[in-house]
Structures are given as structure tokens and as C-alpha cells.
Amino acid sequence: MGRVPPGTVGAMTHRFDGKIALVTGGTSGMGLATARRLLAEGARVIITGRDETRLAAAVEQLDGTVRAVRADAASLTDLDALMDVISTEYGRLDVVFANAGVASFGPIADVTEKEFDRVVDINLKGVYFTVAKALPLLADGAAVVINASWTLHRGFSGASLYAATKAAVHNLAHTLTAELAPRRIRVNSVSPGYIATPMFHDNVSVDDQPGVVAAVAAGRTGTSEEVADAVVFLASAEASYVNGQDLIIDGGLVAAIPGS
């Protein structure tokens, strides 16, 4: 057999046969790629998003094999309705990828209370209550993966608000690892670096992208599929002894300074 292309191994392994997985913010980028991988490996997948049009487009991209539910991660009412749908249609959850989040960059002096509340509501409150509301549905031995960021590991000018929310959700993974230990529910986070997603392109201009790439030892931006590989690993039985950890997926951005 020849070399299997990256991102296709899951289609052969079916590690998630019979499993029910929730991916919040699943309409694009890392969420969409993770939903695709979980589906390929046998899971039944529910994705969420705030925009009906984008949800419909995601369902089409996933060949109609995913269950899409419109839900704003920052709305507890929406989260309650989401969990009601999952309870009624599936009865339980085995995997949660708390991925929904927004970017916000700028000097701390320019951050308004309105912007602070918006980012904290989605990036911290949304993750916190996604997991809290999912708890009654999570099977014993389930896996939760939280999307954090490389910015929690290395100071980045202009990222004070964004990085603070990401550091908070990684710390939440630590705490929940302890709290949910009696139920054998594992909780880990991933910290993506510069990943070529729509959010990345919205926040990094074409002119600035060569400078971004120059800071990465791997010499390129990452892909959503590479993050999906890590998320699916952490959610799988192969990571059964990985708990309370953060997996940095950044091409060496945090750990290394590339030579000229």
C-alpha cells in the first residue's frame, strides 16, 4: 500500500463508530474540518452556528450527513434548546469539541466594555456553559476538547482580551479534569497557531502574512485539517491517558525562533 495522504487515515480507522459528537462553531475552519473527520471515522455529528445560511452551506459540504442546529454559544437559552434536541434525537454525547469563538485584536487602551463583553460572552461564557449544559448528556468516559490558542503560551501585542479568554478556557480544562474525574470524562484543550481559516484571513492582511509565516519554524501556516487531526486524537481512545493537557498545534511558533 502506498503512503496515505494526511487527513485521510480516519476514513480507514472508524474510531468513533456508534459515538455521538457535538462540534460548536462547526460551519467553517477548524470546526467544519473536525466535523468532517469525526463523520469519516463513524461518528454521528451535531454542529452549531449562529447563521442559518452558513449552517446550510456546511451541511451541503458535509453531504447532508451532519445534524445542524442554529445556536449562539453565548446564549444560555440557545444552549438549552440545543441540548434538548440532542437529548431527544440522540440521548447522549460521547464527544464535545467546544470550538465556537471570535477573534479580537487591538491595544488594551482601545478595548471598550461592549467589545470586552462580546468576546468574553462567546469565548469564555460560551465554552463554560456549553460544557456545563452538556454534562447531563455526557456518557461516563466521554471526551471534551476545548479550542484555546497559542496566545495563552506567549505574549502577543494587541491580544490582551483574546488571549485572556483563551487562557481562561485552558485553565477550565484543568479544573474540569479534576471535577469530572469520578465519571472518567477527559478534558483537554488544543492551542492552534496561525491556521489558514476564514478568521485568520479576516484578521491578518495579505501584506502581513509573509511576516507571520516567517515567525513559524515550519515555514507555513497550518491547516484546519491538521487541527482536526489533533482534536480527533484527543477525543479518541488512543488518548485515553491524556487528560488535562494542552496540545499546541503551531508549527513551532511558541517553542522555536526560526533561523534566517
TORLUMLO-882000 format. One record per residue (C-alpha): residue number from 0; y, z, x. Coordinates in nm, 3 decimals. Layout:
<pts>
k y z x
NUM Y Z X
...
</pts>
This chain:
<pts>
k y z x
0 0.000 0.000 0.000
1 0.349 -0.085 0.128
2 0.641 0.151 0.156
3 0.758 0.284 -0.181
4 1.133 0.235 -0.233
5 1.339 0.557 -0.254
6 1.375 0.692 -0.607
7 1.054 0.537 -0.740
8 0.796 0.795 -0.633
9 0.845 0.992 -0.954
10 0.726 0.699 -1.163
11 0.385 0.738 -0.995
12 0.351 1.117 -0.999
13 0.425 1.225 -1.358
14 0.504 1.581 -1.252
15 0.669 1.650 -1.589
16 0.409 1.530 -1.837
17 0.446 1.738 -2.152
18 0.769 1.903 -2.033
19 1.095 1.923 -2.229
20 1.414 1.885 -2.025
21 1.784 1.921 -2.105
22 2.049 1.746 -1.894
23 2.408 1.827 -1.983
24 2.668 1.569 -1.891
25 2.395 1.307 -1.892
26 2.597 0.996 -1.974
27 2.673 0.882 -1.618
28 2.637 0.956 -1.249
29 2.407 1.236 -1.139
30 2.321 1.345 -1.492
31 2.215 0.998 -1.600
32 2.015 0.942 -1.281
33 1.837 1.276 -1.326
34 1.754 1.198 -1.687
35 1.608 0.864 -1.574
36 1.391 1.033 -1.310
37 1.266 1.300 -1.548
38 1.176 1.036 -1.804
39 0.993 0.833 -1.540
40 0.792 1.141 -1.449
41 0.678 1.205 -1.805
42 0.936 1.448 -1.947
43 1.090 1.431 -2.290
44 1.462 1.447 -2.218
45 1.770 1.552 -2.413
46 2.109 1.451 -2.274
47 2.453 1.564 -2.385
48 2.804 1.431 -2.355
49 3.138 1.461 -2.533
50 3.184 1.090 -2.610
51 2.966 0.918 -2.870
52 3.026 0.573 -2.719
53 2.920 0.682 -2.373
54 2.618 0.860 -2.519
55 2.511 0.543 -2.697
56 2.554 0.345 -2.375
57 2.341 0.597 -2.185
58 2.065 0.577 -2.445
59 2.068 0.198 -2.409
60 2.049 0.224 -2.028
61 1.751 0.455 -2.066
62 1.578 0.207 -2.300
63 1.616 0.433 -2.602
64 1.366 0.685 -2.465
65 1.606 0.978 -2.448
66 1.743 1.209 -2.719
67 2.122 1.216 -2.710
68 2.325 1.498 -2.867
69 2.704 1.499 -2.872
70 2.813 1.833 -2.734
71 3.109 1.967 -2.541
72 2.979 2.213 -2.281
73 3.295 2.422 -2.321
74 3.236 2.469 -2.695
75 3.003 2.752 -2.793
76 2.981 2.603 -3.141
77 2.858 2.274 -2.992
78 2.612 2.458 -2.769
79 2.473 2.650 -3.067
80 2.427 2.322 -3.257
81 2.261 2.164 -2.953
82 2.011 2.448 -2.923
83 1.939 2.425 -3.296
84 1.850 2.057 -3.252
85 1.625 2.134 -2.956
86 1.458 2.424 -3.137
87 1.391 2.213 -3.446
88 1.276 1.896 -3.271
89 1.106 2.027 -2.957
90 1.052 2.402 -2.995
91 1.119 2.493 -2.633
92 1.270 2.392 -2.299
93 1.095 2.374 -1.961
94 1.384 2.239 -1.752
95 1.762 2.271 -1.774
96 1.995 2.077 -1.547
97 2.339 2.230 -1.612
98 2.534 1.933 -1.484
99 2.837 1.887 -1.710
100 3.156 1.934 -1.512
101 3.500 1.797 -1.434
102 3.697 1.744 -1.115
103 4.042 1.882 -1.045
104 4.226 1.848 -0.715
105 4.577 1.940 -0.607
106 4.777 2.212 -0.435
107 4.734 2.561 -0.580
108 5.109 2.575 -0.648
109 5.073 2.280 -0.887
110 4.782 2.418 -1.093
111 4.901 2.502 -1.444
112 4.744 2.760 -1.670
113 4.637 2.478 -1.900
114 4.457 2.298 -1.619
115 4.302 2.625 -1.497
116 4.166 2.696 -1.844
117 4.033 2.340 -1.885
118 3.840 2.339 -1.559
119 3.709 2.695 -1.591
120 3.605 2.631 -1.952
121 3.388 2.334 -1.857
122 3.270 2.412 -1.503
123 3.206 2.785 -1.538
124 3.206 2.886 -1.904
125 3.012 2.572 -1.995
126 2.740 2.634 -1.738
127 2.725 3.006 -1.813
128 2.676 2.962 -2.186
129 2.451 2.658 -2.154
130 2.202 2.881 -1.974
131 2.268 3.181 -2.199
132 2.219 2.981 -2.518
133 1.908 2.812 -2.377
134 1.736 3.139 -2.287
135 1.554 3.189 -2.620
136 1.410 2.838 -2.583
137 1.320 2.853 -2.214
138 0.949 2.888 -2.156
139 0.830 3.154 -1.916
140 0.805 2.983 -1.579
141 1.079 2.733 -1.663
142 1.329 2.599 -1.410
143 1.708 2.590 -1.422
144 1.914 2.381 -1.181
145 2.293 2.413 -1.169
146 2.521 2.146 -1.027
147 2.757 2.310 -0.777
148 2.939 2.134 -0.489
149 2.968 2.114 -0.111
150 3.318 2.259 -0.151
151 3.172 2.606 -0.201
152 3.049 2.594 0.160
153 3.357 2.456 0.338
154 3.726 2.493 0.269
155 3.881 2.172 0.140
156 4.255 2.149 0.091
157 4.352 2.084 -0.268
158 4.021 2.200 -0.412
159 4.107 2.565 -0.484
160 4.036 2.551 -0.857
161 3.739 2.315 -0.847
162 3.573 2.493 -0.555
163 3.620 2.834 -0.714
164 3.431 2.725 -1.025
165 3.151 2.578 -0.817
166 3.120 2.890 -0.603
167 3.101 3.089 -0.925
168 2.812 2.889 -1.070
169 2.618 2.910 -0.744
170 2.665 3.287 -0.750
171 2.545 3.276 -1.110
172 2.223 3.116 -0.984
173 2.174 3.414 -0.751
174 2.229 3.665 -1.028
175 2.012 3.486 -1.283
176 1.731 3.456 -1.029
177 1.716 3.835 -1.031
178 1.774 3.879 -1.402
179 1.518 3.623 -1.514
180 1.253 3.718 -1.258
181 1.040 3.905 -1.517
182 1.000 3.573 -1.701
183 0.931 3.377 -1.381
184 1.224 3.148 -1.457
185 1.352 2.997 -1.133
186 1.724 2.926 -1.093
187 1.863 2.713 -0.811
188 2.172 2.505 -0.751
189 2.247 2.176 -0.580
190 2.565 2.107 -0.383
191 2.631 1.734 -0.370
192 2.872 1.597 -0.111
193 3.053 1.267 -0.153
194 2.839 1.091 -0.413
195 2.937 0.744 -0.538
196 2.978 0.833 -0.906
197 3.249 0.738 -1.156
198 3.407 1.081 -1.097
199 3.419 1.012 -0.722
200 3.588 0.678 -0.774
201 3.834 0.834 -1.018
202 3.941 1.089 -0.756
203 3.915 0.903 -0.424
204 4.119 0.586 -0.386
205 3.975 0.275 -0.225
206 4.215 0.325 0.067
207 4.092 0.683 0.121
208 3.721 0.604 0.109
209 3.682 0.496 0.475
210 3.819 0.836 0.582
211 3.574 1.009 0.352
212 3.280 0.816 0.494
213 3.397 0.890 0.850
214 3.354 1.263 0.784
215 2.988 1.222 0.685
216 2.727 1.227 0.962
217 2.509 0.989 0.761
218 2.791 0.736 0.771
219 2.797 0.666 0.399
220 2.843 0.818 0.058
221 2.538 0.940 -0.127
222 2.388 0.802 -0.446
223 2.326 0.965 -0.781
224 1.958 0.887 -0.737
225 1.947 1.094 -0.416
226 2.087 1.392 -0.604
227 1.840 1.330 -0.886
228 1.556 1.342 -0.631
229 1.669 1.690 -0.525
230 1.717 1.817 -0.881
231 1.376 1.694 -0.990
232 1.214 1.852 -0.684
233 1.376 2.190 -0.760
234 1.263 2.166 -1.123
235 0.907 2.077 -1.028
236 0.602 2.285 -0.940
237 0.641 2.163 -0.582
238 0.938 2.403 -0.557
239 0.751 2.693 -0.715
240 0.854 2.928 -0.430
241 1.214 2.806 -0.409
242 1.433 3.047 -0.602
243 1.799 3.148 -0.591
244 1.881 2.878 -0.337
245 2.144 2.609 -0.298
246 2.032 2.268 -0.176
247 2.314 2.080 -0.005
248 2.291 1.702 -0.051
249 2.579 1.577 0.158
250 2.462 1.358 0.444
251 2.560 1.630 0.691
252 2.919 1.674 0.571
253 2.909 2.055 0.581
254 2.684 2.103 0.883
255 2.799 1.840 1.131
256 3.109 1.673 1.273
257 3.021 1.309 1.348
258 3.098 1.169 1.690
259 3.345 0.887 1.724
</pts>
